[in-house]
Amino acid sequence: MSEWLRAQVRKPFAAPWYARTERSVFGELDADAIVDAVDAACSATFGSGLADGFLYVVSVGCVIGCRLDDGRELVLKAYQQRWTPDFLAAVKRVQLRLHDSGFPCPRPIDVDLTVGSAHVLAEDVLPDPGPDPATKDALNVSARGLAQLVSLCRGIDEPALALHPLRAPNEGVFPEPHSPIFDFDATRDGAEWIEELARRAMEIRNVDSSPPVIAHTDWSLRNVRLGATAPVAVYDWDSLALVRESESVAFAAVTWCKTGEGDDHTPTVDEIEEYIDVYESARGTPFSEMQRKAARAAAVGTMAYTARCEHSVDPTEQVWTTTRPRLRSASEVLLR
């Protein structure tokens, strides 16, 4: 039973990660105990045990594609403890509303599961067509798709989304890292230039006092599949947050073309400006001068956070080299 899934869950228990994320999510369960607990949760909740898995992805949490004994397939996502039930319940409500409106997101399943110490959400399987190349046409579709999502969410009242776990106040200029594999405290040497740019960006970004919007804050090719004219599948809905609109477009402008695989491209200044331009056009009204300045500063802040993550695991820039060079070349232009 579940031999494929067991093999996948065992992999991150080895070097170099030593299951840091799994332990922050599931507690002290080993790989086989995690799979056994998923099996028990499926039996108790869905009336059918776990035959095997078809997906296992680790990032902020652990995503498990489950194939049940009765042939059904579903996706479970298990979270670190800082993902509160109130926040996740708000995510489910917005996700269901978007699904019912025809937006291409998985339908959340109205159940509550626990695996080890983890709170777990369940959703239907939304087939993944795979990411397309990050072309100019794809940039246009991505920016327009984000504008559509923000428009669909206007008027939805979900104050719990302001408490996104990855945006919680923290000592210093950065929030607590999204994954325990990044240790900012232990890797401060050499990162001072990154933190100084993040501090300058934050001061400008925070001047934007416009009302927040509900947006997907990881709007990248890792999570968004783009068709010819619109997104065709969007995943990772715990990335919903109540944020300034200038920030939401900045997050996307810097990361929209990233897949998390290989040598991801970090957009140039011109590409970031183009993304914001397309978003503004789809939005129907241009940003104010302050919103535009805030968006450009937030783009620097977004690059700075990613650069800080890179520095924490590769301080000498031998392997993770996708963001720091761009931050050096683009930050002064964007912060003018």
N, C-alpha and C positions, 0 to 999 in steps of 0.2 A: 504493500500500500504506500502511495505517495513517495515513491523512490526518487522521482525527478525533483520534487520540491525539497525533500530532505537534502539532496546533494547541493541544491542552490543555497539553502539556508546555512549549510556548513561552511561554505566558501568564505564569508566575511569573518568567521571565527578564527581564521588563520592570519598570519602577518600580511600586510602591515596594520590592519585596522583592529584586529582582535575583538571584533563584535562590539565596538564601543556604542554604536547606534542601537543595535539589538538590545544591549544591556540597559540603555537609557529608556527603551520602549517596554521591553518585556520583563525587566528585572533580571534575576540570576538564572533564568531558564537557559539550558544549553540548546543546541540546534534541534535535536530530536524532540526535546521537551516542548519547544515552540510548536513544532508540527503536530505533536500529539494534542497540545492544548487547542490548536486551531480545529483539529478533528473533533474534539469534544464540544467545542463551541458550535460548530456547524451541526452536529447531531442534536444538540439541545435546542438550537434556535430554528433550524430549517428542517428538522426531522430526517436528515440524511447525512451520513458521515462523509469524510474527505477521501475521495478516490485518489486524487493527485492534484498537482498544481500546473499551471501553464504560464505563470508570471511571478517573478520575485524581484522587486526593485527596492533599494535602500537609499534614502536621502535624508529628509527631515524625519520621516517615519519609515515604516515598512509596508510595502504594497504587495499583497498576495492574491494572485489569480487562482481561484479554487474551482476544481471540477468535482462535483459531488457524486456519491454513489448512484443517485437516481438520474444522473446525466445533466443536471442543471449546472450552469456556470455563473459565477459571481465574483466580484472583486472586494476584498477586505483591505482596509487601511488602518494600521495600528499606530498610535501616537505616543510621543513623549508625554510625561505627566503635565507639562505646562499647557498642553492643549486641553482647555477646560470643557466640561460637558455643555456649559452655556454657550461658549463660542461655537462648538461643533454643531449644536442644535440650530444655531442661527445659520450656519453654512448649509445645513440640510434643507432648511426652509427656503433659502434663496435659490439653491440649486434645483429644488423641485419646481419652484415657480418658473425658473428659466427653462427647464426641461419641458414643462407643460406649455410654454409659449413657443416651443419649436426650436429653441437654441440648442446647438449640438453638444449637449453634455449628458453624462450618464444619469439615469434615474436613480436617486437615492432610495434605499430600501428602509422602511420604517421599523428597524429593529435596533436593539442595543446589545452589544456583545462585549465580553471581556476575555482577553487572552493574557494569561499571566497577570501583570499589573497594568496592562495597557487597555485604554478605552479604544474600541474599534468601531469604525463605520463600515457599512456595506452598501454596495451599489450594483446595478446591473452592468453587464459587460457592454461597453461601447467599442466596437471593432476599431482597431488602430490601423489606418492606412499607411502609417509611417511618414516621417518628415520629408518634405520636398526641399530642393536646393534654396538657399537664401538669396533669391534674385530680387531685382528692383520691383518686379510685379508682386512678389511675395511680400515685400515690405509694405506695399500699398494695401494688400489684402489684410495683413496683420494689423496695421494702424486703423483701418476702417472697422475691422472686427472688434477691436477694443472699444472704439467709440460707440459701436452698436451695443455692446455689453453694458457700458456705463449708462447709455440712454435707457436701456430696458430696466435697469436697477434704480433709476431716479424715482423717488417717491416711496421706495421700500424703506420701512423703518426697522432697522436691526442694529440698535446701539451696541450690542455685544461684539459686533464686528470691528469696533474701534479698539478692542482689546486683543488684537492679533498677537499671539505669543512671540512672534519674531520682531515685534515692534515695541515690546515692553521696555520702559526706561531702564537704563543700565549705567553703571559708572563708566565715564569716558564718552567718546563720540560714537561708539558702535553699540548696537544691542548685543545681547548674548548670542554667540554664534549659533547658526541654525542646526549644526551637527556637532556632537562632542568630539569629532575627529579634529576640529579646529580649536586650538588653545591659544587665545590671544594673550593671556597673562604671561605665559611662559615664553612668548616669542616677541617681546616688545623691542628688543635690540634690532635696529635697522629698519623698523617700521615707523619711525617718527615722521618721516616725510608724508607717508600715507595718512596718518592721523591728522597732521596739520591741514592737508587738503580737505579731509572730511570735515574738520572743524569749520574751515572757511565756507565750505559748501552748505553746511547746516545753518550757519548764520544767515545766509542769503535765502535759502529755501524756506526758513521759518517766518520770513516776512509776509509770505502769502497767507492772507487771512480769509480766503474764499471758503465757502461751505464744502465739507468733505463729500465724497461720492463713494459708492460701493464699486470696487474694481477688483479684477484678478491681478494680483501683484507678482505673478511669475509667468507673464504672458510671453513665453519663449517657445521656440520650436521643440523644446523638450516636452512641452505640454499642449501645444496648439498645432493642429494639423490644418493646413491651409488648402482650400480649393482654388479654382480659377477666380472666383469673385468674392468668396466669403469663407470663414473657418468651417471645416466639416467635422471636426471632433476636438473637444477641449477637455483636458483632464486636470487633476490636482486642484480640486475646488476648495480645499482648506487654505488656498492662497487668497481667497476672498478677504478683503479688508475695507474698512471705512477710512479713506485717506484723502488728502488733497488731490484734486484732479491733475494738477501740475506734476505731482509726484508719480501718480499712476502712469502717466504717459512717459515720464522719464525712465521709470523702471523698464518699460517695454522698449523704449528707444535704444537703450544700452544692451538689452539681453534678448530681443525678439528673435535673433538669428542663431542663438546658441542651442545646441542639442545636448551638451554635456558629454559629448564623445569627441575624442581627438583634439585637434588644434582649433578650437572654436574661434571664429573671428569676433573681435570687439569693434563695433562701428566707429567710424571716423567722426569728426565734428560735423562735416557736411552731411553724413548719413543720419546722425542724430537730429540735426536741424530738419532734414527732409522728413523724417518720421513724424516729428512734431507738426510740421506743415500739413502732412496728409491727415493726421488726426484732427487738427483744427478744421480742415475743410469738411471732413465727415461729420464733425461735431455741429457744424452749421454756423458757428460764431467763433471769431478769433479769441485767443486768450488776451487778457489785459497785458500791458507791458510788464507788470509785476509778476503775473503768472508765468509769462515766458521766461523772465529772468530766473524765477524759482524752478521752472522745469529744467533749465540748463544747469543750474546749481545741483538740483537733485540727480541729474545724470552723472555729475562728478561724484556725488555721494554714493551713488550705486556702484560706480566703478571702484571707488575707494574701498567699499566693503568687500567686493570680490577680490580686489588686490590684497586686502588684509588677510583674507582666507588663503590666498595663494602663498603669501609670505609665511603664514603659520606652518605650512607643510613643506615649503620649498624656499627657504630664506635666501638662498644663493642663486635663484632663478635658473635652475638647471632643467626643470621639467615643466612646471606650471608657469608658463610665460605668456599667457594670452591677454592679460589685462594690464599689468604694470607698465609695459611700454606705452600703451595707449593713454593711460592715466598721465604719464609724464608729458606726452606730446599734446594732449587735448585740454588738460585742466585749466591752464591759464586763459585759453581762448574762451572756454565755456563760462568761466567765472568773471569775465570782464563786465 
